[in-house]
Amino acid sequence: MGADGLTTVRSSHGPKETMDRLAAAVAAKGLTVFARIDHAAGAVSVGLTLRPTEVLIFGNARGGTPLMQAVQTIGIDLPLKALVWQDEAGATWLSYNDPGWLAQRHGVGPGSNADVDATVGAMRGLLEALAKAATAAAP
């Protein structure tokens, strides 16, 4: 886990392919894509430039609701989000918030609630699998 609960994984693909692979993996898991936000396109629309930077917002009520039942303020951090971005050297990265860090942020750390712990563990596994599907080189 990176600073402030951010997990970042280097991609073997360019930004568009990484995001397309992520969106496909999310759909394959039966999750809902709520939004795909292209920050670079937004920058262009106001006459500015930005390297590829895109957010995917996704999830499902079955996964997020148990956390919100435990502490409703976590709703500010749900649904889940993943950021695909390109650095100044041209490398592509995928970043997301660690669900355990989110739970701690809202006062339900490990061991405080068994249902929360189970949900956080499932979300963490899901995000790791999605990140691998989006960033890994083809076999």
LUMDRENPA-865296 format. One record per residue (C-alpha): x, y, z; residue number from 1; residue in one letter. Coordinates in Angstrom, 1 decimal. Layout:
BEGIN
{{X; Y; Z}; NUM; "A"}
...
END
This chain:
BEGIN
{{0.0; 0.0; 0.0}; 1; "M"}
{{1.3; 3.4; -0.9}; 2; "G"}
{{1.1; 6.7; 0.9}; 3; "A"}
{{-2.3; 7.6; 2.3}; 4; "D"}
{{-3.7; 4.2; 1.3}; 5; "G"}
{{-3.1; 4.5; -2.4}; 6; "L"}
{{-2.1; 1.4; -4.3}; 7; "T"}
{{-0.3; 2.0; -7.6}; 8; "T"}
{{0.5; -0.7; -10.2}; 9; "V"}
{{2.6; -0.1; -13.4}; 10; "R"}
{{0.8; -1.2; -16.5}; 11; "S"}
{{2.3; -3.2; -19.4}; 12; "S"}
{{-0.1; -1.3; -21.7}; 13; "H"}
{{-0.8; 2.3; -22.8}; 14; "G"}
{{-3.4; 4.4; -21.0}; 15; "P"}
{{-6.3; 3.7; -23.3}; 16; "K"}
{{-5.7; 0.0; -23.5}; 17; "E"}
{{-5.3; -0.2; -19.7}; 18; "T"}
{{-8.5; 1.7; -19.1}; 19; "M"}
{{-10.4; -0.4; -21.7}; 20; "D"}
{{-9.0; -3.6; -20.1}; 21; "R"}
{{-10.1; -2.4; -16.7}; 22; "L"}
{{-13.6; -1.5; -17.8}; 23; "A"}
{{-13.9; -5.0; -19.5}; 24; "A"}
{{-12.7; -6.7; -16.3}; 25; "A"}
{{-15.2; -4.8; -14.2}; 26; "V"}
{{-18.0; -5.8; -16.5}; 27; "A"}
{{-16.9; -9.4; -16.6}; 28; "A"}
{{-17.1; -9.5; -12.7}; 29; "K"}
{{-20.8; -8.3; -13.0}; 30; "G"}
{{-20.1; -4.9; -11.5}; 31; "L"}
{{-21.7; -1.7; -12.7}; 32; "T"}
{{-19.7; 1.1; -14.4}; 33; "V"}
{{-21.2; 4.3; -13.1}; 34; "F"}
{{-18.8; 6.7; -14.9}; 35; "A"}
{{-15.7; 7.0; -17.0}; 36; "R"}
{{-14.2; 10.4; -16.5}; 37; "I"}
{{-11.5; 11.6; -19.0}; 38; "D"}
{{-9.7; 14.4; -17.2}; 39; "H"}
{{-7.4; 15.0; -20.2}; 40; "A"}
{{-10.4; 15.6; -22.5}; 41; "A"}
{{-11.7; 18.0; -19.8}; 42; "G"}
{{-8.4; 19.9; -19.9}; 43; "A"}
{{-8.5; 20.2; -23.7}; 44; "V"}
{{-12.0; 21.6; -23.5}; 45; "S"}
{{-10.7; 24.6; -21.6}; 46; "V"}
{{-7.6; 25.0; -23.6}; 47; "G"}
{{-5.2; 23.2; -21.3}; 48; "L"}
{{-3.1; 20.1; -21.7}; 49; "T"}
{{-2.9; 17.1; -19.4}; 50; "L"}
{{-1.2; 13.7; -20.0}; 51; "R"}
{{-3.7; 10.8; -20.2}; 52; "P"}
{{-5.6; 10.7; -16.9}; 53; "T"}
{{-8.9; 8.8; -16.6}; 54; "E"}
{{-11.0; 7.6; -13.7}; 55; "V"}
{{-13.4; 4.7; -13.7}; 56; "L"}
{{-16.1; 4.6; -11.0}; 57; "I"}
{{-17.7; 1.2; -10.4}; 58; "F"}
{{-19.2; -1.2; -7.9}; 59; "G"}
{{-22.4; -2.8; -6.7}; 60; "N"}
{{-24.7; -2.3; -3.8}; 61; "A"}
{{-24.1; -5.8; -2.4}; 62; "R"}
{{-20.4; -4.9; -1.9}; 63; "G"}
{{-20.7; -1.3; -0.7}; 64; "G"}
{{-23.8; -1.4; 1.4}; 65; "T"}
{{-22.3; -3.4; 4.3}; 66; "P"}
{{-19.7; -0.8; 4.8}; 67; "L"}
{{-22.2; 2.0; 4.7}; 68; "M"}
{{-24.4; 0.1; 7.2}; 69; "Q"}
{{-21.4; 0.1; 9.5}; 70; "A"}
{{-20.5; 3.8; 8.9}; 71; "V"}
{{-22.5; 5.9; 6.5}; 72; "Q"}
{{-19.7; 8.4; 5.9}; 73; "T"}
{{-17.8; 5.8; 3.8}; 74; "I"}
{{-20.4; 6.6; 1.2}; 75; "G"}
{{-18.2; 9.6; 0.2}; 76; "I"}
{{-15.6; 7.1; -0.9}; 77; "D"}
{{-17.9; 4.6; -2.6}; 78; "L"}
{{-18.4; 3.4; -5.3}; 79; "P"}
{{-14.9; 2.3; -5.9}; 80; "L"}
{{-12.7; 4.3; -8.2}; 81; "K"}
{{-9.5; 3.5; -10.2}; 82; "A"}
{{-7.3; 6.0; -11.9}; 83; "L"}
{{-5.3; 5.3; -15.0}; 84; "V"}
{{-2.6; 7.8; -15.7}; 85; "W"}
{{0.5; 8.4; -17.7}; 86; "Q"}
{{3.6; 9.9; -16.1}; 87; "D"}
{{6.1; 12.3; -17.6}; 88; "E"}
{{8.3; 9.5; -18.9}; 89; "A"}
{{5.4; 7.9; -20.7}; 90; "G"}
{{4.8; 5.0; -18.3}; 91; "A"}
{{1.2; 4.0; -17.6}; 92; "T"}
{{-0.1; 3.4; -14.0}; 93; "W"}
{{-3.3; 2.3; -12.4}; 94; "L"}
{{-4.0; 3.6; -8.9}; 95; "S"}
{{-6.8; 2.9; -6.4}; 96; "Y"}
{{-7.6; 3.4; -2.7}; 97; "N"}
{{-7.0; 0.4; -0.5}; 98; "D"}
{{-10.4; -0.6; 1.0}; 99; "P"}
{{-8.8; -1.2; 4.4}; 100; "G"}
{{-7.5; 2.3; 4.4}; 101; "W"}
{{-10.9; 3.6; 3.5}; 102; "L"}
{{-12.5; 1.7; 6.4}; 103; "A"}
{{-9.9; 3.0; 8.8}; 104; "Q"}
{{-10.4; 6.6; 7.5}; 105; "R"}
{{-14.1; 6.2; 8.6}; 106; "H"}
{{-13.3; 4.6; 12.0}; 107; "G"}
{{-13.9; 0.9; 11.3}; 108; "V"}
{{-10.4; -0.5; 11.4}; 109; "G"}
{{-9.4; -4.1; 11.4}; 110; "P"}
{{-11.1; -6.2; 14.1}; 111; "G"}
{{-13.8; -3.6; 14.9}; 112; "S"}
{{-16.5; -5.4; 12.9}; 113; "N"}
{{-16.3; -8.9; 11.4}; 114; "A"}
{{-18.7; -8.0; 8.6}; 115; "D"}
{{-16.6; -5.0; 7.7}; 116; "V"}
{{-13.4; -7.0; 7.8}; 117; "D"}
{{-14.9; -9.6; 5.4}; 118; "A"}
{{-16.2; -7.0; 3.0}; 119; "T"}
{{-12.9; -5.1; 3.0}; 120; "V"}
{{-11.0; -8.4; 2.3}; 121; "G"}
{{-13.4; -9.2; -0.6}; 122; "A"}
{{-13.0; -5.7; -2.0}; 123; "M"}
{{-9.2; -5.8; -1.7}; 124; "R"}
{{-9.1; -9.1; -3.5}; 125; "G"}
{{-11.4; -7.8; -6.2}; 126; "L"}
{{-9.3; -4.7; -6.8}; 127; "L"}
{{-6.1; -6.6; -6.9}; 128; "E"}
{{-7.6; -9.0; -9.5}; 129; "A"}
{{-9.0; -6.1; -11.6}; 130; "L"}
{{-5.7; -4.3; -11.5}; 131; "A"}
{{-3.8; -7.4; -12.6}; 132; "K"}
{{-6.3; -8.0; -15.5}; 133; "A"}
{{-5.9; -4.4; -16.6}; 134; "A"}
{{-2.1; -4.0; -16.3}; 135; "T"}
{{-0.5; -7.5; -16.9}; 136; "A"}
{{1.2; -8.4; -20.1}; 137; "A"}
{{-0.6; -10.9; -22.3}; 138; "A"}
{{0.5; -14.5; -21.5}; 139; "P"}
END
